[in-house]
Amino acid sequence: MSVPPPYSSREEVESALAALPPTSVSSFLEDIRRVIERTTDPEATFRLICEDTSKPASVRFAALYAVLLRLRREERLTEYGQFLRQHEREFGGEPYFHTFRAVVLRLEGELASLLQAIDHTREAARLLTDVPGVQHQLAEFIAEYLERREGPPLPGYLDEGESLVDRAITLAHGRVAHYFETKARLLCLRGDFTTARSLVRRAIELERRGGQDYLRRISQYQTTRVKIDVYAQRADWLKSRDDFRREMREFRTQQLELLGLLAGVVAFVASTANIASQATGATGVRLICAMAGTLIIVFGAFSTIMGGRDWRRALLATGVGLLLLSIGLLAPTWLVRP
């Protein structure tokens, strides 16, 4: 496919801007990017058009959008905010201006400002329902907010972000690479690391090699890939930590149960021994037999409960304990007479 030649004059650029579809149409973003790519010295040209009050407002706003897009692409965010404030009074009523304000709020770096940016972008997404770039920006800001806040991701935000990015992918017919990267970030927050990695690979494959943003986008995708690996390792570590804590709680409970059993056994032995010492010979022997049988049954049962693997040994111990207990309770006096 041949590359169209650059525009030869500013008048041609203005004509191309005038021919753009309305901003509410989904093809506006793609078409204005083509105009930018064909413009020689685009920033200076679009600044001049934007400042020329003799031109139609729609042409000047398209030029404003082109300048802001370039400033954001080059990470010149301070200039972005200054240029936006210069034209806010005239173009502040445009639905797209909500997205511009959101970008400026995002620069402040605070979570509260990022939430305000999400609110502005949400309003733009409501007004521009068929524009994939606006839907995606809201999903991207939600992903950033969830990544930066502490604690588990908010399910409502995750669901909203995934719905928005899916809509953006559908509106763009699956041709925009970085939409898949944003979805990968959201799935990573949900814990679906395998699908997230595959979506990053998809984004790298789709990224247009000759595009002006190619190297920056690829670096961004590789950063996201590393972030996914970090989140996966963190999830494994948290799972191991939770498993260890649960095992420690179970061990502590078992130790308390064992101490309680031992205390009960000691009290039982002491009481039985005291009673047996005061009884006659045959009765004392029977009490001691019953006490021994009871202890053997108790410890055999406790060993089984605590995870003893040799069930035959536990069964043997229980049988011996029952035998001694039976002797103590049921044996005639002459059988145990000393």
N, C-alpha and C positions, 0 to 999 in steps of 0.2 A: 504494500500500500504506500503510495507516494505521499511525502510530507508536503502540505500546502506551503507556498512561499510566504514570507513575512509581509505584513502590510507596508505599503510604500509611503504612506503619509498618515498624519493624524486624522485627516478627514475619513480615511478608510476605516480607521479604528472606531471613530464615532459612528459611522454607518453600521459597523458590525455590532456595536453596543445597542444601537437603536433597533436592530433586527432581532435581538434576543427575546425569548419568550418571557412572559410575566414571571416574577419571582416566585409565585405560588405554584408554578409548573415544575415538575420533577426534573426536566431536562435543563433548567436554567443553570445549575451548577456545572454540569458537563460542558454546556455551550460556552459559558464565560471562561472556563479554563482553556478552551481552544482559542478563544480570542486572546487571552493572555500569552499563550505560547507563540502566537503569530505576531506579537507586538514587539517591536524593537525598543529597547530601553523602557520596559513596561511601567516601572514605578513612576518615572518622571512624566511619561505620557499620560497615565491615568490621573496623576495629581493635577496636571494642567486641565484636563477635561472636567474633573470634579470641581475645580475652582472657577470654571467658566460659567457664570450664572446665566449666560445667554442660551445655554443648551437646555434641552428638556430635562425635567427632574428625573425621569426614568433612566436617561443616559448617564446623568451625573451620579445617580445612586449606584448604577452598575460599575462605574469607574471607582466609586468609593469602596464597593465590595472588592474590586480587584486589588486596590491598594492594601486594604486590610488583610486580604488573603495572602498577599506576598509578605507583608510584615510578620504575620503569624507563622508562615512557612519558614522564614529566616530567624524566628525566635527574637525578633526585635520588638519585644512586648511593651517596653516603655513608650516607644514611638507609636505603637498601636493605640495605646490609651490616649495619648495626646491628640492623634489624628481623629480618633473617635469623638472626643469631647468637642473638637472644633466644629463638627457637623451634626452634633446631637440635636440641636434646636431645630434644624431644618428637616432632618430625616428620622427623628426619634420615634415617629409614629409608624414607621415601617415594621412589619412583623419580624423581619430579619434582625432588627436592631436589638431585640431581646437576646439573640445569640451573641451579638457583639458585646453587650453589657456583661453577659455571662463570662466571656473570655477575660474581660478586665477584672471581674470579681475573682475569678480563679487565680489571677496573678498574685492576689494578696496572701495566699498560702495558708489561710486559716480555714478550719473545718466549717465555721459559721459562714464564712464568705463563700465557700464551695457549696453549701446548702442553698444560699441565695442564688448562686449561679445555676444550680439545678432548677430552682423555681422559675427563673427567667427563661431557661431553655425549655422547660415544660410548657410555658405559655406559648413560646414560639412553635413548639411541636403541636400544640392544640390548633394554632392558626394555620400552620403549614403541614397538614397531615400527609400530603402526598410528596413531600420533599425528603428524600432519604438522608441527605446530609444533616438535616435538623434532627430527625429521629435518631440518627447515629450519635450526634453530639450529646444528646441527653443520655443515651446509654453509656457513652464514654465517661461522662462526668459522674454518673452513678457508680460505675466501676471504680473510678478513682476515689470517690468518697468511701466506698466499702473497703478498699485497700488501705486507706489511711486511718480509718477509725479503729479503735480498740474493741475487742470482743468479737463474738461470732457475727457473721453477716446477717443483715436484716432480711428475712424471707420476702417481705413485700417489695423491697427495693430490688432484690435479685430477680424476682419474677417480672417486675416492670422493666428492668434493664434487658433481660432476655427477650421479652416481647417486642421492645423497641428495636433492638438490633436485628431480630428476625424480620421485622417489617422493613427495615432499611435494606437488608439483603434482598428481600423479595422485590422491593421497588426498584432496586438497582440491577435486578436480574442476575444477582450473584457475580457481578463483574468488578466490584470494588474490593480490593484486597484487605485494606485495613479494617473493614467491617468484620471480617472473620477474626482478626486479631483481638478486637474488642469483645467479641463473643467468647473467645478463648479465655480472656481475663475473667469474665463472669462465670464461666464453667469452672475455672480454677478455684474461684471463691466458693463454689458449691462443692468442691472436692472431686470433680470429675476430671482428673489430671490427664488421663489417656486421651479423651476427646479433645481437651484443650490443646495438647501437643499436636494432634492431627490438624486442628484448625490453624495453628501457627504455620505448619508446613504448607497448608493450603494458601495462606496469605502470601508466603514467600513465592510460591509458584505463580500466583496471579499477578504479583506486582509487575507493572510494566517496566521493562528494562530501560527504555529510552526516556522515561519520565524524569522531570526535574527533581522529584522527591525520592528517586529510587534508593540512593545510598542512605538517606536519612530514614526512610521507611524500613529498609532491611536491618539497619542498626536497631531500630525500635523493636522489630520482630524478634531479633536475637536477644534483646534485653527481656522481652516478655517470656521467651523460652527459658531463660535462666530463672526468672521470677517464678515460673511454674515449678521448676525443679526445687527451688527453695521452699515454696509452699508445700510441695509433696513431702520433702524431708521434715518440715515442721509438723505436718499432720502425723507422720510416723512417730516423731518424737513425742507429740502430745498423747498419742495412743499408748505408747510405751509408758509414759508417765502415769496416765490414768490407770493402766493395768497394774502398775507397781503400787499405786495408792490403794487400789481395791484389794490387792493381795495383802498389803500391810494391815488394812482394816480387818480383813478376815483372820489374819494371824493374831491380831490383838484380841479379837473376839474369842478365838479358840483358846488363847492363853488365859483369858478371864474365866472361860468356862472350865478349863482345867483346874485353875486355882480354886474355883468354887467347888468342884468335885472333890479335890483333895481336902479342902476344909471340911466338907461334909463327911468324907471318909474318916478323917481324924476324929471328928466329933463322934461318929458312929462307933469307931474302935474304942475310944475312951469310955463312952457310955456302956458299951457291951462288956468291956473288961471290968469296969466298976461293978456292974451287975453280977457278972460271973464270979468275981471275988467274994461276993456276999452270999452266993448260992451254995447249995450242997454240991458234992463232987460230981455226981452224974448230971445234974442240971447244968453245972458250970461247963462240963465237957460238951454238952449239947449246944449250949450258947456259943461256945468257941467254934464248934463245927459250923453252925449256922452263920456266924460272923465271917468265917473264912470263905464259905461258899458264896455268900453275898458279895464279898470283896472281889472274888475271882470273876463272878458274873458281871459285876459293874465294870471292872477294868477290861474284860474281854469285849463287852459291848462298846466301851469307849474307844478301844483300839480299832474296832470295825468302823465306827463313826468317823474317826480321825483319818481314815484312808488306809487301814491295814490291808495288805494285798493277799496274805495267806489266810483265806477264809476257813481252811481246814483246821489250822491252829486255833483260830478263834472259836470254832465249833467244839474242838476238844476241850478248850478252857471252859466254855460254857457248860459242857457236859459234866466236867469235874466239879464245877461250882454248884450245879444243880444237885449232884450226888451228895456233896458235903451239906448243902442246905437241907436236903431231904433227911439225911442222917440226923442233923440237928433238930429238925422239927418232928420227924416221924419215928425215928428209931426207938425201940423199947429201952427202958432204963438199964436192963441187964447188959445190952449190947455195948453201951458206952460206960459201963461201970468201971472205974479205975481199979 
